Amino acid sequence: MTANRRLLDDCFLTDKERMTHEEALALILDRVGPVATAETVPVIDAGGRVLAETVLAPRDVPLSDNAAVDGYAYGSASFEATGGFFPVIDRVAAGHRRAAPVPPGAAVRIFTGAAMPAGTDTVAMQEDCETHAQDGAAFVIVPPGLKPGANRRRAGEDLKAGTLVMGEGTRLRPQDVAALASLGRETVAVRRRLKVAILSTGDEIVRAGQPIEPGQVYDSNHALITSLLGKAGADVTDLGVLPDRFEAIRDAIVAAAATHDVIITSGGASRGEEDHVVTALDEVGRRHLWQIAVKPGRPMTLGQVGDCVFLGLPGNPVAVFACFLLYGLPLLSRLEGASWREPVRYPLPAAFEIRSKKPDRREFLRAILVSGDDGTLRVEKFARDGSGLITGLREADGFVDIPEPVTSVKAGDLVAFMPFAGFFP
């Protein structure tokens, strides 16, 4: 089990003013380690948590040979001598065992999941068999052609004792929880949930349910980030909406850093006269990354206040969404001790054109899957590029990743499509 590690003062330190997508991601993945300590929880409650131990199979799974179907179990070596005509000497249901071996030339009625008795190695499906009663005794006629071992699950077929089932850092999916239960595990060691504080900034920001005036906007970023953090399994503290005052932002950051693993802000990350987030971070902590050569999301900030990581997201919802998926998720995963896998990119033909793109910038475009007249799956770009258009996020199926060297896209060109679902496997 890996001990939690405190953040280093130069955890994110870089001498670059504006980083590329690959540089920013590599910095996060290379320099951030787990800060979340381990705790033991019931397996039934472990879904979505990050495994803090290595799990080996303590025994074979299944524990013994068992029937894969309802039918009749017999020894295949006896088939030729009996011609497939077997007396049925017992009945074996799941959860029960026959203590005595089945003698050659005999069969037992057996049900799915029941342990195969000694002396049997093959199961004939009940619907393929004929049953008879003779002199008060039961018999079964088994059809020819079954291979020895048919319809039998071997002991250890799923897992052999000592096999690595899952390693530390695995984020437990429902199927992983089922695997733990199949081993007889009642509890499991997982990383505690990260404590994340979120705050919005801006005199124009109003929370839902409040009256709104011209020049104001409802705080959709708060709802967006909270929902994304919920999918990421974090414990969230809402610090509310702070006014565009340096002292208020600075004091809130200091207070939150004392009791949280991560602070996430939205807005105020540029260098305007009313953008105080970066200035406040510089005074009370360390700013290690500011601005990335990515659209949307250029004014993203990464830093720390003591052992608390600071992630300053842009103010526009589309940029918030993109930066959280592309950088926030791997950051949280590393802090929680989880392994991180780059989302899959699927090469698909473009159903759009880009006549000109800046060569020094990575672009992640909102994309919609469409089917051509020939049934070929293609990817269309959302028609409007504005970073404040939440409609584009709702209609899109994922991102199209346009690398820096690409300066134009023609219809039919293969582009890299990243489905949103791939960020939360």
Order of alpha helices (4+ residues) and beta strands (2+ residues): alpha-beta-beta-beta-beta-alpha-beta-beta-beta-beta-beta-beta-beta-alpha-beta-beta-beta-beta-alpha-beta-alpha-beta-alpha-beta-beta-beta-beta-alpha-alpha-beta-beta-beta-alpha-beta-beta
